[in-house]
Amino acid sequence: MRTGTKSIGLTSASLLGLCVMATGAAAQTAASPDTDSVEASTGEIVVTASKREQKLRDVPSAITVLGGDTLANLGVQSVRDYATLTPGLAIQDSGSPGYGKIFIRGLTTGSLQQSATTVYYIDDVPFTASSANGGGAFIAPDPELTDIERIEVLKGPQGTLYGASSLGGVIRLVSKSPDASGFSGSARAEMTAIDGGGAGFSASATLNLPLVTDRLALRATGFYREAPGFADNIGTGTDNVNRSRFKGGRLALRWTPTDRLTFDLVGQLQDIDTRGPALETSVAGTLTPLYGERKHSNFFDAPTQVRYRLASVTGRYDTDLGQIIATGAYLESKLQTEVDLTSTYAPFFPVFASVGYVYPANTGVAVVSTIPAVKKTAELRFVSRRLGGIEFVAGGFYTHERVASPTDVIARDMATNARLPGPLGTIITTPINDTYEELSAFGNLTVYLTDNLDVTGGLRFAHSTEDFNASYGGVYYTAFLGGPVALPPVHSSHDQLTYLATLRWRATPTLSFFARAASGYRPGGPQVAAIVPPGAQTRINPDTVWNYEVGLKGDFLDRKLSLEASVYRIDWNDIQLYTIFNSSQLLANAGKAKVDGFEIQLAARPTELLTATANLGYTNSRLAEVDPGVTAYIGAVAGDPIPQTSPWTASATLDQLIPLGGDLQGQLGATFRYQSRRFTSFPGSISDPNMRLPGRTTFDLRAGLSYRNYQLQLRAENITDRKGIANYLPGAPASSYLMRPRSFTVSVSSKF
């Protein structure tokens, strides 16, 4: 088995060969227009994806929006759940919440990818690490979806407004804000059972407290969730080992001292503890279970720990010309994983013995990798009103990121899981320190040629620096290199420009067409390999994309039917890939790729009681060029499909409300999800043999009763119990990460 963490990726490279269209029918509750989605008096959804308030159909780019009520109704609890409802959004799963890769429109390079290509935002705060060595590719942010206004998924590069690493797009999670006009609250409790697995429960509550009428309000949210498991570790005898515990809360204070000035202070925290992965051991080179369905054999339970700590302050001041918005934030996050890699490292034990390190016969090997990050950000922007024939957004952004990421390959006694004493206990240790700093200026200008025809141009200039140092030690280095290796501190800096150009034509008040060309980039950084031969790249340059897209958005039949469709082409240049240079495995700008695709989103509301949605996405992502060293190392050649990308995805929902007399109302609903086959690696890979993962089709059913402010709901998810393989790690034996089997949930909720 292999691990997918950032540090282990570096260790392996240097040592071992190194919606639903808003589900538009789900109307959003009214909120403040500066940061939250609002519902216009006509019932139209308004978003702030372009950092200004716009009707969804008028935003000249592809966006999927999922409202908070829709998320609750469908039982969506994680990024894995809403990814299947969003064309173009995918997860490379690593078997535990908060651990994996998020990417949009096929922009990924598979298991060896080091940094993120999609940026995650919590409100106005960027969560994802920008640094090439900050571990962003291995952290799939999974904040609890309690008291959420909406989720916006912006497709295609968002380089001018959102900056670094938004090659594929941006995911924005927008929380509900305090309301000083009145008291309100909500509560929800659920119980879930998995067929053939365990049972769990959750509870959450939110209170909105006006402290000074129309001036000061506090909003408090708390949650606790025990997510049931369904995989068994026969090595330790632990059933349902992948059970997880989620707990945390959020406090938000909104102060409006004058009609023009508003301050928001937010603090939130979340802990996620997972006892073991959703893993099934497979016969090498196949998906056939080795020990039986949903069973694996590790000598310990391989826990994962995730921590989020966030504090932010935002001030907004309305002027006659527009709004000044300033945001400062402090974010701490940590991902810690433990993985059983006995099968990878045990073959080296005879070599270690030859230099005096003799391991007992019952020795197991665990990799403990931690990515603790501290990210400080600040942004100041001005969002103009429409000033005659123009409007604009202009501002500056600063971020400082620090990652101190230790990875230890340690030897443990299989019977007790205790670390072996003395030098035997440390096979490899790789403490890594990385600091990234960026300062950028950005602006978008829209010129209205006529009231229904406008053009937008955008530009962002970013200057970034990165400092990196690491050392490598332990028995492995003593055996093969004669002792520890310390890398000299390395430094790199880059300047980068990103661009945006759009043309928008509003043919009618409810129909618009757009054409969009946008660029994005992922920061480069210093070469961090233990051995860098002469002539090799000592600095990795940013990789860049250009996205060309045309689309339409419209409401028809008195908004009983909504349609969004787009066709796009992406050129990805200077891709950061691992290659072989003079027998050393290094990261380099070593390839190009192209992506063609389209996305269609429909929402139908034929009556006030019936809502239907449908989504369809097609992604054709493939390599266009690669250096010969890349082919030698990871087996990739021009024309290969990009790993982990399903060409076809589809989803649909249907919800019918049934009046039962008085204040009593029934509900029936269903959800369909489809994901076509995908490949885990490149066809010619030797170090990471390719596996074709089968497509998957699932159906969910739900039924409910509501009486005034109370609701009871029953959900059955994956009712056909279709087995899903989320990811695959080759080896002897191999490992298959599993999607959740059939489950049943009863939910009780109230709003007051």
C-alpha positions in Angstrom: 0.0 0.0 0.0 1.1 3.6 -0.6 0.2 6.8 1.1 -0.8 9.9 -0.7 0.3 12.7 1.6 2.5 15.5 0.4 5.6 14.6 2.4 5.4 10.9 1.5 5.1 11.9 -2.1 8.4 13.8 -1.7 9.9 10.9 0.2 8.9 8.4 -2.5 10.2 10.6 -5.3 13.6 11.1 -3.6 14.1 7.7 -2.1 12.1 4.9 -3.8 12.3 6.0 -7.4 10.5 8.8 -6.3 -26.8 21.2 -9.6 -28.0 21.2 -10.0 -28.5 24.7 -11.3 -28.8 26.2 -7.9 -31.3 23.5 -7.6 -32.9 26.7 -8.6 -36.2 25.9 -7.2 -35.0 25.8 -3.6 -35.6 29.4 -2.8 -33.0 31.0 -0.5 -33.9 33.1 2.5 -33.3 36.8 2.2 -29.9 37.9 3.5 -27.6 40.9 3.4 -26.6 41.7 -0.2 -22.9 42.3 0.5 -21.7 38.7 1.1 -24.7 36.4 1.1 -27.0 35.1 -1.5 -30.3 37.0 -1.6 -33.6 36.4 -3.2 -34.8 39.3 -5.2 -38.4 40.4 -4.8 -39.1 38.3 -7.9 -37.7 35.1 -6.3 -34.5 35.1 -8.4 -31.3 33.9 -6.9 -28.5 36.4 -6.5 -24.9 35.4 -5.9 -21.5 37.1 -5.3 -19.2 34.8 -7.2 -17.8 37.8 -9.1 -17.3 39.6 -5.7 -20.3 41.8 -6.5 -24.0 41.1 -6.2 -25.5 39.7 -9.5 -28.4 37.6 -10.6 -27.2 34.1 -11.2 -28.2 34.1 -14.8 -26.3 37.3 -15.4 -22.9 36.0 -14.2 -20.9 35.5 -17.4 -19.3 32.2 -16.4 -20.4 28.6 -15.5 -21.5 28.3 -11.9 -23.4 25.6 -9.9 -25.2 26.8 -6.8 -26.6 24.6 -4.1 -28.7 26.3 -1.5 -28.7 25.4 2.2 -32.2 24.1 2.2 -31.5 22.0 -0.8 -28.4 20.5 0.9 -30.5 19.6 3.9 -33.3 18.1 1.9 -31.0 15.9 -0.2 -29.0 14.8 2.9 -25.8 16.3 1.6 -23.2 16.3 4.4 -19.8 16.4 2.8 -17.8 17.6 -0.2 -18.1 14.0 -1.6 -21.9 14.3 -1.6 -22.2 17.6 -3.4 -19.4 16.8 -5.9 -21.7 14.1 -7.4 -24.3 16.8 -8.0 -22.0 19.3 -9.7 -20.8 18.8 -13.3 -17.1 19.0 -13.6 -16.3 18.7 -9.8 -14.5 15.5 -8.7 -12.7 14.1 -5.7 -9.7 11.7 -5.7 -10.7 10.0 -2.5 -8.2 8.8 0.1 -10.7 7.0 2.3 -11.2 9.5 5.2 -13.1 12.8 5.5 -10.9 15.8 4.8 -8.2 13.7 3.0 -8.0 13.7 -0.8 -7.7 15.9 -3.9 -10.4 18.2 -5.2 -10.3 19.2 -8.8 -12.6 20.7 -11.5 -12.7 20.0 -15.2 -10.1 17.3 -15.1 -7.2 19.5 -14.0 -5.2 17.0 -12.0 -2.1 14.8 -12.5 -3.0 11.9 -10.2 -1.4 10.5 -7.1 1.9 12.3 -7.3 0.3 15.8 -7.6 1.7 18.0 -4.9 -0.3 21.2 -4.9 -3.9 22.1 -5.5 -5.6 23.2 -8.8 -8.8 24.2 -7.2 -9.3 26.8 -4.4 -11.7 26.4 -1.5 -13.2 29.4 0.2 -15.1 29.7 3.5 -17.0 32.9 3.1 -14.4 35.5 2.1 -11.5 33.5 3.5 -9.3 31.3 1.2 -8.7 27.9 2.8 -6.4 26.2 0.3 -2.7 26.5 0.5 -1.2 28.3 -2.5 2.4 27.0 -2.0 3.7 24.3 -4.3 4.9 22.5 -1.1 2.0 23.4 1.2 0.1 20.1 0.9 -2.9 21.7 -0.7 -3.4 18.7 -3.0 -3.9 16.3 -0.2 -6.5 18.3 1.8 -10.1 18.1 0.7 -11.7 20.7 3.0 -14.8 19.1 4.6 -16.4 21.7 6.9 -19.7 20.8 8.4 -22.6 22.0 6.2 -24.7 23.3 9.1 -26.3 26.8 8.8 -25.1 27.2 5.3 -26.6 29.8 2.9 -25.3 28.2 -0.2 -22.3 26.6 -2.0 -21.1 28.1 -5.2 -18.8 26.1 -7.5 -17.2 28.4 -10.1 -16.0 26.5 -13.1 -12.8 27.4 -15.1 -9.9 29.5 -14.0 -10.7 32.4 -11.6 -7.2 34.0 -11.7 -8.1 37.7 -11.7 -10.4 37.7 -8.7 -9.3 34.6 -6.7 -5.6 34.3 -7.6 -3.2 31.4 -7.3 -4.1 27.8 -7.7 -7.6 28.5 -9.1 -6.8 26.7 -12.4 -9.9 24.6 -12.4 -12.1 26.9 -10.4 -13.2 27.9 -7.0 -15.5 26.3 -4.4 -17.2 28.9 -2.1 -19.0 27.9 1.0 -21.2 30.9 2.2 -22.5 30.8 5.7 -25.6 32.5 7.0 -25.0 35.9 8.6 -26.4 37.3 11.9 -29.7 39.1 11.5 -30.3 42.0 13.9 -34.0 42.3 13.0 -35.3 39.4 15.1 -34.7 36.2 17.0 -34.6 32.9 15.1 -33.1 29.5 15.3 -33.1 25.9 14.0 -32.3 22.4 15.3 -31.8 19.1 13.6 -31.3 15.5 14.8 -30.6 12.5 12.6 -29.9 8.8 13.0 -28.2 6.8 10.2 -27.7 3.1 9.8 -25.6 1.5 7.0 -26.7 -1.9 5.6 -24.2 -4.4 6.8 -22.3 -1.7 8.8 -22.7 0.5 11.8 -25.1 3.1 13.1 -24.5 6.8 13.9 -26.3 10.0 14.8 -26.0 13.7 14.5 -27.3 16.8 16.3 -27.0 20.5 15.4 -28.5 23.8 16.5 -28.4 27.4 15.5 -29.5 30.5 17.4 -29.7 34.0 16.0 -29.8 36.6 18.8 -30.4 40.3 18.1 -28.5 42.1 20.8 -29.3 45.6 19.7 -32.3 45.9 17.3 -31.2 46.5 13.7 -27.6 47.2 14.9 -26.0 44.2 16.6 -26.6 40.4 16.4 -24.9 37.2 17.3 -25.3 33.9 15.5 -24.2 30.7 17.2 -24.0 27.2 15.6 -22.9 23.9 17.2 -22.8 20.4 15.8 -21.8 16.9 16.7 -21.9 13.9 14.4 -21.0 10.2 14.6 -20.8 9.0 11.1 -21.1 5.2 10.9 -18.5 2.9 9.4 -18.8 -0.1 7.1 -15.3 -1.5 6.6 -13.6 -4.0 8.9 -10.0 -4.3 9.8 -9.5 -8.0 10.3 -5.9 -7.4 11.3 -7.0 -5.8 14.6 -10.5 -7.2 14.8 -12.1 -3.8 14.5 -15.5 -3.8 12.8 -16.8 -0.7 11.0 -13.3 0.9 11.5 -14.0 3.9 9.2 -16.4 5.5 11.6 -15.8 9.2 12.1 -16.6 11.8 14.7 -17.3 15.4 13.7 -17.7 18.2 16.3 -17.4 22.0 16.3 -19.2 25.3 16.1 -19.2 28.8 14.8 -19.8 32.2 16.3 -20.6 35.2 14.1 -21.1 38.7 15.3 -22.5 41.4 13.0 -22.3 45.1 14.1 -23.9 47.9 12.0 -23.0 51.1 13.8 -24.3 53.2 11.0 -26.4 52.5 7.9 -23.2 52.7 5.8 -20.8 50.7 8.0 -20.9 47.0 8.9 -18.4 44.7 10.8 -18.5 40.9 10.8 -16.4 38.9 13.3 -16.4 35.2 12.9 -14.7 32.4 14.8 -15.2 28.7 14.0 -13.6 25.4 14.7 -14.0 21.8 13.7 -12.5 18.4 14.7 -12.8 15.3 12.6 -11.4 12.0 13.9 -11.6 8.9 11.8 -10.5 5.6 13.3 -9.5 4.0 10.0 -10.0 4.2 6.2 -12.9 2.9 4.2 -10.7 0.3 2.7 -11.0 -3.1 1.1 -7.9 -5.2 0.4 -7.8 -6.5 -3.2 -6.0 -9.2 -5.1 -3.0 -7.5 -6.7 -3.9 -6.0 -10.1 -7.6 -6.6 -9.7 -10.6 -5.2 -7.8 -11.4 -8.7 -6.4 -11.6 -8.6 -2.6 -8.8 -10.6 -1.0 -10.3 -11.1 2.5 -14.0 -10.5 1.6 -16.3 -7.6 0.9 -15.4 -4.4 2.9 -12.4 -6.1 4.7 -8.8 -5.2 4.9 -5.9 -6.3 7.1 -3.7 -3.7 8.7 -1.7 -4.3 11.9 -3.2 -1.1 13.3 -6.4 0.9 12.6 -4.6 3.8 10.6 -6.5 6.8 12.1 -6.9 10.2 10.4 -7.2 13.5 12.3 -8.4 16.8 10.9 -8.4 20.2 12.6 -9.8 23.5 11.4 -9.5 26.8 13.3 -10.6 30.0 11.7 -11.0 33.6 12.8 -11.8 36.5 10.5 -13.0 40.1 10.6 -14.6 41.9 7.7 -15.5 45.6 7.4 -17.8 47.1 4.8 -18.4 50.8 4.1 -20.9 52.0 1.6 -20.0 55.2 -0.3 -22.0 56.9 -3.0 -19.8 55.3 -5.6 -19.6 51.8 -4.3 -18.5 49.6 -1.3 -15.1 49.3 0.4 -14.6 45.8 1.8 -11.6 44.8 4.0 -11.1 41.3 5.3 -8.4 39.8 7.5 -8.3 36.2 8.5 -6.2 33.7 10.5 -6.6 30.0 9.6 -5.0 26.9 11.2 -5.5 23.5 9.7 -4.0 20.1 10.3 -4.3 16.8 8.5 -2.6 13.9 10.2 -2.7 10.4 8.6 -1.3 7.0 9.6 -0.9 4.4 7.0 0.3 0.8 7.1 3.2 0.5 4.6 4.7 -2.8 5.8 4.5 -4.3 2.4 6.5 -1.4 0.9 9.3 -1.2 3.5 9.7 -4.7 4.8 11.6 -5.9 1.7 14.4 -3.5 2.8 14.9 -5.2 6.2 17.6 -7.5 4.9 19.6 -4.5 3.6 19.2 -2.8 6.9 20.5 -5.9 8.7 23.6 -5.8 6.5 24.6 -2.5 8.1 23.8 -3.6 11.7 20.0 -2.8 12.0 18.3 -6.1 12.6 14.5 -5.9 12.8 12.4 -8.5 14.7 10.2 -10.8 12.6 7.0 -9.2 13.9 7.9 -5.7 12.8 5.4 -3.6 11.0 5.9 -0.2 9.3 3.7 2.8 9.7 3.9 6.2 8.0 2.8 9.1 10.2 2.4 12.2 8.1 1.2 15.6 9.3 0.4 18.7 7.3 -0.1 21.5 9.9 -0.6 24.9 8.1 -1.0 28.4 9.3 -2.4 30.8 6.7 -2.9 34.6 7.3 -4.7 36.6 4.6 -5.8 40.1 4.1 -7.8 41.7 1.2 -8.9 45.2 0.5 -11.2 45.9 -2.4 -13.5 48.5 -3.8 -16.7 47.3 -5.6 -18.2 50.2 -7.6 -21.8 50.8 -8.3 -22.8 51.2 -11.9 -21.3 54.5 -12.9 -22.8 55.5 -16.2 -21.5 52.9 -18.6 -19.0 51.2 -16.4 -18.6 49.3 -13.2 -15.4 47.7 -11.6 -13.8 45.8 -8.8 -10.3 46.7 -7.8 -8.2 45.6 -4.8 -5.1 44.1 -3.3 -4.5 40.7 -1.6 -1.8 39.4 0.8 -1.2 35.9 2.2 1.5 34.4 4.4 1.6 30.6 4.7 3.7 28.5 7.0 3.8 24.7 6.8 6.0 22.6 9.2 5.3 19.1 7.9 7.0 16.2 9.6 6.7 12.7 8.0 8.1 9.7 9.9 8.3 6.2 8.6 8.5 4.2 11.8 8.9 0.6 12.8 6.3 -0.8 15.3 5.7 -4.0 17.0 2.8 -5.6 15.2 1.4 -7.1 18.4 1.3 -3.9 20.5 1.6 -1.1 17.8 4.4 0.3 20.0 7.3 2.0 18.3 10.5 0.0 18.4 13.1 1.6 20.8 16.2 3.4 19.7 17.3 4.0 16.1 15.3 0.9 14.9 12.2 2.9 15.5 13.0 5.5 12.8 13.3 4.2 9.3 12.9 7.6 7.7 12.3 11.0 9.1 11.7 14.0 6.9 11.0 17.3 8.8 10.0 19.9 6.2 9.5 23.6 6.6 8.0 25.8 4.0 7.0 29.5 4.0 5.1 31.1 1.2 4.2 34.8 0.8 2.2 36.6 -1.9 1.2 40.1 -2.6 -1.1 40.8 -5.5 -3.2 43.6 -7.1 -6.3 42.9 -9.2 -9.1 44.6 -11.1 -12.0 43.8 -13.3 -13.7 46.5 -15.4 -17.0 46.1 -17.2 -18.0 48.5 -19.9 -21.7 48.6 -21.0 -21.7 49.1 -24.8 -25.5 49.1 -24.5 -27.8 48.2 -21.7 -27.9 44.6 -22.8 -24.3 44.2 -24.2 -21.2 44.6 -22.2 -17.5 43.5 -22.1 -15.3 42.8 -19.1 -11.6 42.9 -18.9 -9.6 41.7 -15.9 -6.0 41.6 -14.8 -4.1 40.4 -11.7 -0.4 40.8 -10.9 1.0 38.6 -8.2 4.5 38.5 -6.7 5.2 35.4 -4.6 8.2 34.1 -2.7 8.8 30.7 -1.1 11.5 29.4 1.3 12.0 25.7 1.8 14.2 23.6 3.9 14.2 19.9 4.8 16.4 17.1 6.1 16.3 13.4 5.6 17.4 10.9 8.2 16.9 7.5 9.7 18.0 3.9 9.1 17.2 4.1 5.4 19.6 6.9 4.8 22.3 5.3 6.9 21.9 2.1 4.9 21.9 3.6 1.5 23.7 7.0 1.8 25.9 6.6 4.9 23.9 9.0 7.1 21.4 11.9 7.2 21.0 14.3 4.3 20.3 17.9 5.0 19.1 20.1 2.1 20.4 23.6 2.0 17.7 26.2 2.4 16.3 27.1 -1.0 14.4 30.2 -2.1 12.4 31.1 -5.1 10.3 34.0 -6.3 7.9 34.5 -9.2 5.9 37.3 -10.8 2.7 36.3 -12.6 0.0 37.9 -14.6 -3.5 36.5 -15.1 -6.2 37.8 -17.5 -9.9 37.8 -18.1 -12.1 38.8 -21.0 -15.8 38.3 -21.3 -18.6 39.4 -23.7 -22.1 39.2 -22.4 -25.3 39.8 -24.3 -28.7 39.8 -22.5 -31.1 39.0 -25.3 -34.1 39.4 -23.0 -34.4 40.2 -19.3 -34.4 36.5 -18.6 -31.9 35.2 -21.2 -28.2 35.9 -21.5 -25.3 34.6 -23.6 -21.6 34.9 -22.8 -18.2 34.2 -24.2 -15.3 34.0 -21.8 -11.5 33.7 -22.0 -9.6 33.4 -18.7 -6.2 32.4 -17.5 -5.1 30.9 -14.2 -1.9 29.6 -12.6 -0.5 27.4 -9.9 2.6 28.8 -8.2 5.9 27.2 -8.8 8.6 26.8 -6.1 12.1 25.6 -5.4 13.2 22.1 -6.4 13.0 20.0 -3.2 14.6 16.7 -4.1 17.3 15.3 -1.9 19.7 15.1 -4.9 19.5 17.6 -7.7 22.0 16.7 -10.5 23.8 19.5 -12.5 21.6 20.9 -15.3 18.3 20.0 -13.6 15.6 22.6 -12.8 16.4 24.2 -9.5 13.2 26.3 -9.7 9.8 25.0 -10.7 7.9 27.6 -12.8 4.1 28.1 -12.4 1.9 26.0 -14.7 -0.8 28.0 -16.4 -4.1 27.5 -18.1 -6.3 29.3 -20.6 -10.0 28.5 -20.6 -12.1 29.4 -23.7 -15.9 29.1 -23.1 -19.2 30.1 -24.6 -22.5 29.6 -22.8 -26.1 30.6 -22.2 -28.3 31.1 -19.1 -32.0 31.6 -19.1 -35.3 31.4 -17.4 -38.3 30.4 -19.5 -42.0 29.9 -19.1 -42.3 32.5 -16.4 -39.3 30.9 -14.7 -40.8 27.5 -14.6 -37.8 26.3 -16.5 -34.2 27.3 -16.0 -31.3 26.4 -18.3 -27.6 26.9 -18.1 -25.2 25.4 -20.7 -21.6 26.0 -21.7 -18.9 24.5 -23.9 -15.3 25.0 -23.1 -11.7 24.3 -24.2 -8.7 24.4 -21.7 -5.0 24.6 -22.6 -2.8 23.6 -19.7 0.9 24.5 -20.2 4.2 23.8 -18.3 2.4 21.1 -16.1 4.3 20.3 -12.9 5.1 16.5 -13.4 7.6 14.1 -11.9 10.3 13.2 -14.4 13.7 11.4 -14.6 16.7 13.5 -15.1 20.2 11.9 -15.1 18.8 8.9 -13.1 17.2 11.2 -10.5 13.5 11.7 -9.9 12.6 15.4 -9.9 9.6 17.7 -10.3 9.7 19.7 -13.5 7.6 21.7 -15.9 7.4 18.8 -18.3 4.1 18.6 -20.2 1.0 20.1 -21.7 -2.6 19.0 -21.7 -5.9 19.8 -23.3 -9.4 19.6 -22.0 -12.7 19.8 -24.0 -16.1 19.6 -22.4 -19.6 20.8 -21.9 -22.0 21.2 -19.0 -25.8 21.4 -19.0 -27.9 22.2 -15.9 -31.7 22.3 -15.9 -34.3 23.1 -13.2 -38.0 22.7 -13.9 -40.8 24.0 -11.6 -44.0 23.2 -13.5 -46.1 23.8 -10.3 -45.4 25.2 -6.9 -45.4 21.6 -5.6 -43.1 19.9 -8.1 -39.4 20.5 -8.7 -37.1 18.6 -11.0 -33.4 19.2 -11.8 -31.0 17.5 -14.2 -27.2 17.9 -14.8 -25.0 16.5 -17.4 -21.2 17.0 -17.8 -18.6 15.7 -20.3 -14.9 16.1 -19.8 -12.3 15.0 -22.3 -8.9 15.6 -20.6 -5.7 14.3 -22.0 -2.0 14.9 -22.2 -0.8 16.7 -25.3 2.9 16.7 -24.7 5.3 15.1 -22.1 9.0 15.1 -21.8 10.7 11.7 -22.3 11.7 11.6 -18.6 8.1 11.8 -17.6 7.4 8.7 -19.8 10.3 6.9 -18.2 9.1 7.7 -14.6 5.3 7.6 -14.6 4.6 6.0 -18.0 2.7 8.9 -19.4 2.7 9.6 -23.1 0.9 12.2 -25.3 -2.8 11.3 -25.8 -3.2 9.5 -22.4 -6.3 10.5 -20.5 -5.7 12.4 -17.3 -6.1 10.2 -14.2 -9.1 10.2 -11.9 -11.4 12.0 -14.4 -14.7 10.5 -15.5 -15.6 11.5 -19.0 -19.4 11.5 -18.2 -21.2 12.6 -15.0 -24.9 13.1 -14.6 -27.4 13.7 -11.8 -31.1 14.4 -11.4 -33.5 15.1 -8.6 -37.3 15.1 -8.3 -39.3 16.4 -5.4 -43.1 16.5 -5.0 -44.9 18.2 -2.2 -48.3 16.8 -1.2 -50.9 18.9 0.7 -52.5 16.8 3.4 -54.9 19.4 4.9 -54.3 22.3 7.2 -50.6 22.9 8.0 -49.7 19.3 7.2 -47.7 18.6 4.1 -46.0 15.5 2.7 -43.0 15.1 0.5 -41.6 12.5 -1.9 -38.3 12.8 -3.6 -35.6 10.9 -5.4 -32.0 11.6 -6.5 -30.1 9.9 -9.4 -26.3 10.1 -9.7 -24.0 8.7 -12.4 -20.2 8.6 -12.8 -18.6 6.9 -15.8 -15.4 4.8 -15.6 -12.1 6.5 -14.9 -8.5 5.5 -14.6 -6.3 5.8 -11.5 -3.0 6.4 -13.3 -1.4 6.5 -16.7 -1.5 3.3 -18.9 2.3 2.9 -19.0 3.0 3.5 -15.4 5.2 1.0 -13.6 5.5 2.7 -10.2 1.8 3.3 -10.0 0.1 0.6 -12.2 -3.0 1.8 -13.9 -6.4 0.5 -12.9 -9.8 1.1 -14.6 -12.4 1.9 -12.0 -15.9 1.0 -13.1 -18.7 3.5 -13.5 -21.3 3.8 -10.8 -25.0 4.6 -10.8 -26.9 5.2 -7.5 -30.5 6.1 -6.5 -31.7 7.8 -3.3 -35.3 8.0 -2.1 -36.8 10.3 0.5 -40.1 10.9 2.1 -41.2 13.4 4.7 -43.9 15.2 6.6 -43.9 18.8 7.7 -46.2 20.5 10.1 -45.8 24.2 10.5 -42.1 24.6 11.5 -41.4 20.9 12.1 -40.2 18.3 9.6 -39.8 14.6 9.7 -37.8 13.0 6.9 -36.8 9.4 6.0 -34.0 8.9 3.4 -32.7 5.7 1.8 -29.4 6.3 -0.1 -27.8 4.1 -2.7 -30.9 1.9 -2.5 -29.6 -0.7 -5.0 -26.5 -1.0 -2.8 -24.2 -0.5 -5.8 -20.6 -1.0 -4.8 -18.4 2.0 -5.6 -14.7 2.1 -5.7 -13.5 5.7 -4.9 -9.8 5.1 -5.5 -7.3 2.3 -5.9 -3.7 1.9 -4.7 -1.7 -0.8 -6.4 0.5 -3.2 -4.6 0.7 -6.8 -3.4 -1.9 -6.8 -2.1 -3.7 -3.8 -3.5 -6.2 -1.5 -1.8 -9.6 -0.2 -2.9 -11.1 2.8 -1.2 -14.9 2.3 -0.9 -17.9 4.6 -1.3 -20.7 4.4 1.2 -23.0 1.4 0.7 -26.8 1.5 1.2 -27.9 3.5 4.2 -31.0 4.7 5.9 -31.6 8.0 7.8 -34.4 9.4 9.9 -34.2 13.2 10.4 -36.2 15.5 12.6 -35.8 19.3 12.3 -37.4 22.5 13.4 -37.1 26.2 12.6 -38.3 28.8 15.0 
